Amino acid sequence: EYQWKGPFYFIQGADPQFGLMKAWTHGDTDNGDDEWGEEIKLAEQAVQAINKLNPKPKFFVLCGDLVHGMPGTRWKKNQEQDLKNVLKNTDQDIPLVFVSGNHDIGNTPSRETIDDYCQNWGDDYFSFWVGGVFFLVLNSQLYFDSSKCPELRQAQDAWLDEQLAVAANQKCKHIIVFQHIPLFLSKPDEDDDYFNLEKSVRQEIMEKFHKAGIRAQFSGHYHRNAGGFYKGLEMVVSSAIGCQLGQDTHGLRVVVVTEEKVVHRYYSLTELGSRGIEKELLDMLAKQ
C-alpha cells in the first residue's frame, strides 16, 4: 500500500506484561509473577473494546513486554500461552503487530533469546506499509545493551538505513516508528534512566529520525503516559494495558493518521469499550 488512500487509524497498546501486578504488589519482581489472572481480564477487556470499534482500526500494535517472565524463567511459557489465547479473539480483520520488549528478550538479549522471541511472535524488527504511510518496528534492546550480540545491532542499523532510503524514494506521507523503550520521556536531553535510552545512543537515533522526516515514535516500557518533541519528531510514551506505575488508567491509544498529521489520544479500557472513539477523531477519519 504505497499510495495514500485517505485518513485511517490504528490502536497502540503496551505492556500487557502478564505477571507484573502480583510481582509488583509483593515487591518481588524477579520471582513473584506466578499469578496473572488480573492481567488476563485487562487484556480481554482491551480486545473486546477494539472489536467493538467502528470503523475498524487498520491494525493493533503491542509495544513490548508482552509478559513479565524474563527468558528462561519459570512462568514465561504459560504467560505467553495465556496471552495468545486472549489475543486469538481479536477480530480477524484487525492484524496484530508485535514489538519486542526487555522482558520478551531480556535486558541484555542474546541471539538465542531473540530467536526464541521470533519463533513465538514474529520478527524483532520489520517494516510495513498502510495506505501510503511507512511503519518501522525496531528492537530497542539492541540500542539498550547489545553486548551479547553486537552483530545483531549492526544488522539492525544497516537494515534501518536501507529502509529509510526506501521511504525517501517512495515519497511516503509519513514515517512512524514503534519500539519498546522510549528515546526520552519528556525532554530530548534528559538524564539517562532505566526508562529511556542513554544520551549518546539517543542523540544519534533522534538525529537520524529527524533527518529522515519521521513524524512520530510510539513506545511503552514506562507504564505511564509521557512524551515530548525533538525538532519535528514526536516521542509518544503510552501507559500499560497491565500494571500501572503512575496515576494513569489501564488503557489503549487511538492514533489517527491524516494527510497532514498524526493525532493520538489515550483512552481508558472502560472508556473505549463503552463509548468508543469520540466524534472529533471520527470526523477526521470521515474527511476524504
C-alpha positions as CSV (number, residue, x, y, z in Angstrom):
1,E,0.0,0.0,0.0
2,Y,2.4,2.7,-1.2
3,Q,-0.4,5.0,-2.2
4,W,-2.3,7.4,0.1
5,K,-5.9,6.2,0.4
6,G,-7.3,8.7,2.9
7,P,-7.3,9.0,6.7
8,F,-7.2,5.9,8.9
9,Y,-6.4,4.9,12.4
10,F,-4.7,2.2,14.4
11,I,-4.6,1.2,18.1
12,Q,-1.4,1.1,20.1
13,G,-1.2,-0.8,23.4
14,A,1.8,-1.6,25.5
15,D,2.9,-3.8,28.4
16,P,0.2,-6.3,29.0
17,Q,3.0,-7.9,31.0
18,F,1.3,-10.9,32.4
19,G,2.6,-11.5,36.0
20,L,3.8,-8.0,36.9
21,M,0.8,-6.9,39.0
22,K,1.3,-9.6,41.7
23,A,5.1,-9.3,41.5
24,W,4.9,-5.5,42.0
25,T,2.4,-5.7,44.8
26,H,4.6,-8.3,46.6
27,G,7.8,-6.5,46.0
28,D,9.3,-9.5,44.2
29,T,9.7,-8.6,40.6
30,D,12.1,-11.5,39.9
31,N,10.0,-14.4,41.1
32,G,6.7,-13.1,42.2
33,D,5.0,-13.4,38.8
34,D,3.2,-16.7,39.5
35,E,-0.3,-15.3,39.1
36,W,-1.7,-13.1,36.2
37,G,-5.5,-13.5,36.4
38,E,-5.9,-9.7,36.7
39,E,-3.9,-9.1,33.5
40,I,-5.8,-11.7,31.6
41,K,-9.0,-9.8,32.4
42,L,-7.5,-6.5,31.3
43,A,-6.2,-8.0,28.1
44,E,-9.6,-9.5,27.4
45,Q,-11.2,-6.1,28.1
46,A,-8.7,-4.5,25.6
47,V,-9.6,-7.0,22.9
48,Q,-13.4,-6.6,23.4
49,A,-13.0,-2.8,23.3
50,I,-11.1,-3.0,20.0
51,N,-13.5,-5.5,18.4
52,K,-16.4,-3.1,19.0
53,L,-14.9,-0.2,17.2
54,N,-16.5,1.1,14.0
55,P,-14.9,1.7,11.6
56,K,-12.3,-0.9,12.4
57,P,-8.7,0.1,13.1
58,K,-6.1,-0.8,10.4
59,F,-4.1,-2.8,13.0
60,F,-3.4,-3.3,16.7
61,V,0.2,-2.8,17.7
62,L,1.5,-4.1,21.1
63,C,4.7,-2.2,22.0
64,G,6.5,-4.8,24.1
65,D,6.7,-6.5,27.4
66,L,4.0,-9.0,26.3
67,V,4.6,-10.9,29.5
68,H,6.6,-10.3,32.7
69,G,8.7,-13.5,32.8
70,M,12.2,-12.9,31.5
71,P,13.7,-15.5,29.1
72,G,14.3,-18.8,30.8
73,T,12.1,-18.0,33.9
74,R,9.6,-20.4,35.3
75,W,6.3,-19.0,34.2
76,K,7.2,-17.3,30.9
77,K,5.8,-20.0,28.6
78,N,2.5,-20.2,30.5
79,Q,2.2,-16.4,30.5
80,E,2.8,-16.3,26.7
81,Q,0.3,-19.1,26.0
82,D,-2.4,-17.3,28.1
83,L,-1.8,-14.0,26.2
84,K,-2.0,-15.8,22.9
85,N,-5.3,-17.3,24.0
86,V,-6.7,-13.9,24.7
87,L,-5.3,-12.3,21.5
88,K,-6.8,-15.1,19.4
89,N,-10.2,-13.4,20.0
90,T,-9.2,-10.2,18.2
91,D,-11.4,-9.6,15.1
92,Q,-9.6,-11.5,12.3
93,D,-9.8,-8.3,10.1
94,I,-7.5,-6.5,12.6
95,P,-3.9,-7.5,12.1
96,L,-1.7,-7.8,15.2
97,V,1.7,-6.2,15.2
98,F,4.2,-7.2,18.0
99,V,7.2,-5.3,19.3
100,S,9.8,-6.9,21.4
101,G,10.4,-5.5,25.0
102,N,13.1,-6.1,27.6
103,H,11.0,-8.8,29.3
104,D,10.4,-10.6,26.0
105,I,14.1,-10.9,25.0
106,G,16.0,-10.0,28.2
107,N,17.7,-6.7,29.3
108,T,20.8,-8.0,27.6
109,P,19.5,-10.0,24.7
110,S,21.4,-12.8,23.0
111,R,20.9,-14.5,19.7
112,E,19.1,-17.3,21.5
113,T,16.6,-15.1,23.3
114,I,15.9,-13.1,20.1
115,D,15.5,-16.4,18.1
116,D,13.1,-17.7,20.7
117,Y,11.0,-14.4,20.5
118,C,11.0,-14.6,16.7
119,Q,9.7,-18.1,16.7
120,N,6.9,-17.1,19.2
121,W,5.8,-13.7,18.0
122,G,7.5,-12.9,14.6
123,D,10.5,-10.8,13.6
124,D,12.1,-8.5,16.1
125,Y,12.4,-5.7,13.5
126,F,10.5,-5.2,10.2
127,S,8.6,-2.6,8.2
128,F,5.2,-2.4,6.6
129,W,3.0,0.0,4.6
130,V,-0.5,1.1,5.2
131,G,-2.2,3.5,2.8
132,G,0.9,5.5,1.8
133,V,2.3,5.5,5.4
134,F,5.6,3.7,6.2
135,F,5.8,1.9,9.6
136,L,9.0,0.7,11.2
137,V,9.2,-1.8,14.1
138,L,12.6,-1.7,15.9
139,N,14.2,-3.9,18.6
140,S,15.1,-1.2,21.2
141,Q,17.0,-3.7,23.4
142,L,19.8,-3.7,20.7
143,Y,20.2,0.0,21.5
144,F,20.0,-0.6,25.2
145,D,22.6,-3.3,25.6
146,S,23.8,-5.4,22.6
147,S,27.0,-6.6,24.3
148,K,26.0,-10.3,23.9
149,C,25.1,-9.9,20.2
150,P,26.9,-6.8,18.7
151,E,26.5,-8.2,15.2
152,L,22.7,-8.1,15.5
153,R,22.8,-4.5,16.5
154,Q,24.9,-3.8,13.4
155,A,22.5,-5.7,11.2
156,Q,19.5,-3.7,12.5
157,D,21.4,-0.4,12.0
158,A,22.2,-1.3,8.4
159,W,18.7,-2.5,7.7
160,L,17.3,0.7,9.2
161,D,19.4,2.9,6.9
162,E,18.2,0.8,3.9
163,Q,14.6,1.2,5.0
164,L,14.9,5.0,5.4
165,A,16.3,5.2,1.9
166,V,13.3,3.2,0.5
167,A,11.0,5.5,2.3
168,A,12.7,8.6,0.8
169,N,12.4,7.1,-2.7
170,Q,8.7,6.2,-2.3
171,K,7.7,9.7,-1.1
172,C,5.5,8.3,1.7
173,K,3.1,10.5,3.6
174,H,4.5,9.8,7.0
175,I,7.0,7.5,8.6
176,I,6.0,6.2,12.1
177,V,8.3,4.1,14.4
178,F,7.4,1.6,17.1
179,Q,9.8,0.4,19.7
180,H,9.6,-0.6,23.4
181,I,12.0,1.7,25.2
182,P,11.3,5.4,24.6
183,L,14.1,7.6,23.2
184,F,13.2,10.0,26.0
185,L,10.3,10.5,28.4
186,S,9.8,14.3,28.2
187,K,12.9,16.1,27.1
188,P,15.5,15.1,24.5
189,D,18.4,16.0,26.8
190,E,17.1,14.5,30.0
191,D,19.4,12.3,32.1
192,D,19.9,8.6,31.5
193,D,17.3,6.5,33.3
194,Y,16.0,2.9,33.3
195,F,13.1,4.1,31.2
196,N,14.9,5.8,28.4
197,L,17.9,5.2,26.1
198,E,21.3,6.6,27.1
199,K,22.1,10.0,25.8
200,S,24.8,9.2,23.2
201,V,22.7,6.5,21.6
202,R,19.5,8.6,21.9
203,Q,21.1,11.7,20.2
204,E,22.3,9.6,17.2
205,I,18.9,8.0,16.7
206,M,16.9,11.2,17.2
207,E,19.0,13.0,14.6
208,K,18.7,10.1,12.2
209,F,14.9,10.0,12.6
210,H,14.7,13.8,12.3
211,K,16.7,13.8,9.1
212,A,14.5,11.0,7.7
213,G,11.4,13.1,8.4
214,I,10.0,10.6,10.9
215,R,6.8,12.1,12.3
216,A,6.3,10.1,15.5
217,Q,7.7,7.3,17.5
218,F,5.4,5.3,19.8
219,S,6.8,3.4,22.8
220,G,5.7,1.7,26.1
221,H,8.0,0.5,28.9
222,Y,7.3,3.4,31.3
223,H,3.8,2.2,32.5
224,R,2.7,5.9,32.5
225,N,1.8,8.3,29.7
226,A,4.6,10.7,28.8
227,G,6.3,12.2,25.8
228,G,7.7,15.3,24.1
229,F,9.3,16.6,21.0
230,Y,12.8,16.6,19.3
231,K,12.6,19.2,16.5
232,G,9.7,17.8,14.3
233,L,9.7,14.3,15.8
234,E,7.1,13.5,18.5
235,M,8.0,10.9,21.1
236,V,4.8,9.3,22.4
237,V,5.0,7.1,25.5
238,S,1.9,5.1,26.3
239,S,0.9,3.7,29.6
240,A,0.2,0.0,30.1
241,I,-2.7,-2.3,29.4
242,G,-1.5,-4.1,32.5
243,C,0.2,-2.9,35.7
244,Q,0.2,0.9,36.2
245,L,3.3,2.5,37.9
246,G,1.8,6.0,38.0
247,Q,-1.7,7.6,38.1
248,D,-2.9,6.6,34.6
249,T,-5.6,4.0,33.9
250,H,-5.2,0.7,32.1
251,G,-5.7,1.8,28.5
252,L,-5.0,2.0,24.8
253,R,-4.0,4.8,22.5
254,V,-6.1,5.6,19.4
255,V,-3.9,7.1,16.6
256,V,-5.5,8.9,13.7
257,V,-3.3,9.4,10.6
258,T,-4.5,12.2,8.2
259,E,-2.7,13.6,5.1
260,E,-1.2,16.4,7.2
261,K,-0.7,15.0,10.7
262,V,-0.7,12.2,13.2
263,V,-3.2,12.8,16.1
264,H,-3.5,10.5,19.1
265,R,-5.4,10.2,22.3
266,Y,-5.1,7.7,25.2
267,Y,-8.4,6.1,26.4
268,S,-9.0,4.0,29.5
269,L,-10.2,0.5,28.6
270,T,-13.5,1.2,30.1
271,E,-14.0,4.4,28.2
272,L,-13.0,2.9,24.9
273,G,-15.2,-0.1,25.5
274,S,-18.3,1.8,26.5
275,R,-18.1,4.9,24.4
276,G,-15.7,4.2,21.5
277,I,-13.8,6.9,19.8
278,E,-15.1,10.5,20.2
279,K,-16.7,12.5,17.4
280,E,-13.7,14.8,16.9
281,L,-11.5,11.9,15.8
282,L,-14.2,10.2,13.8
283,D,-14.8,13.4,11.9
284,M,-11.1,13.5,11.0
285,L,-11.5,9.9,9.6
286,A,-14.5,10.9,7.6
287,K,-12.7,13.7,5.7
288,Q,-11.6,12.1,2.4
